[in-house]
């Protein structure tokens, strides 16, 4: 049995398929990074909301009351 040689056109097609797979891999990787950043941001917001608010000063609340009238 002899071996068959890959023709240039087949080689180009296979290289194109490999390039498309690389692009798809990069796209999925970038989407995963964006998703992870959103999760981190959501967790940071939840942590910030769970903390007790800072005590209000009397001058800060009085200025709000006078501005509201």
C-alpha positions as CSV (number, residue, x, y, z in Angstrom):
1,X,0.0,0.0,0.0
2,X,1.2,3.4,-0.9
3,X,0.7,6.6,1.1
4,X,-1.3,9.4,-0.2
5,X,0.2,12.9,-0.2
6,X,-1.9,15.8,1.0
7,X,-2.4,18.2,-1.9
8,X,-1.7,21.9,-1.5
9,X,-5.4,22.7,-1.6
10,X,-6.2,20.2,1.1
11,X,-3.4,21.6,3.2
12,X,-4.7,25.1,2.8
13,X,-8.2,23.9,3.8
14,X,-6.9,22.2,6.9
15,X,-4.9,25.3,7.8
16,X,-8.0,27.3,7.4
17,X,-10.0,25.0,9.7
18,X,-7.2,25.2,12.3
19,X,-7.3,29.1,12.1
20,X,-11.1,29.1,12.6
21,X,-10.7,26.8,15.6
22,X,-8.1,29.2,17.0
23,X,-10.4,32.2,16.5
24,X,-13.3,30.4,18.1
25,X,-11.0,29.4,21.1
26,X,-9.9,33.1,21.5
27,X,-13.5,34.3,21.3
28,X,-14.7,31.8,24.0
29,X,-11.7,32.7,26.1
30,X,-12.5,36.4,25.9
31,X,-16.2,35.8,26.7
32,X,-15.2,33.8,29.8
33,X,-12.9,36.7,30.9
34,X,-15.8,39.2,30.5
35,X,-18.2,36.9,32.3
36,X,-15.7,36.5,35.2
37,X,-15.2,40.3,35.5
38,X,-19.0,40.7,35.7
39,X,-19.2,38.1,38.4
40,X,-16.5,39.8,40.4
41,X,-18.2,43.2,40.0
42,X,-21.5,41.7,41.2
43,X,-19.9,40.2,44.2
44,X,-18.2,43.5,45.1
45,X,-21.5,45.3,44.9
46,X,-23.1,42.7,47.1
47,X,-20.3,42.9,49.6
48,X,-20.6,46.7,49.7
49,X,-24.3,46.5,50.2
50,X,-23.9,44.0,53.0
51,X,-21.6,46.3,55.0
52,X,-23.2,48.6,57.6
53,X,-23.5,52.2,56.3
54,X,-21.2,54.8,57.8
55,X,-22.6,56.8,60.7
56,X,-24.2,60.1,59.6
57,X,-22.8,63.3,60.9
58,X,-25.2,65.9,62.3
59,X,-24.0,68.6,59.8
60,X,-24.5,66.3,56.9
61,X,-28.1,65.5,57.8
62,X,-29.0,69.1,58.6
63,X,-27.8,70.3,55.3
64,X,-29.9,67.8,53.5
65,X,-33.0,68.9,55.5
66,X,-32.4,72.6,54.7
67,X,-31.9,71.9,51.0
68,X,-35.1,69.8,50.8
69,X,-37.3,72.7,51.9
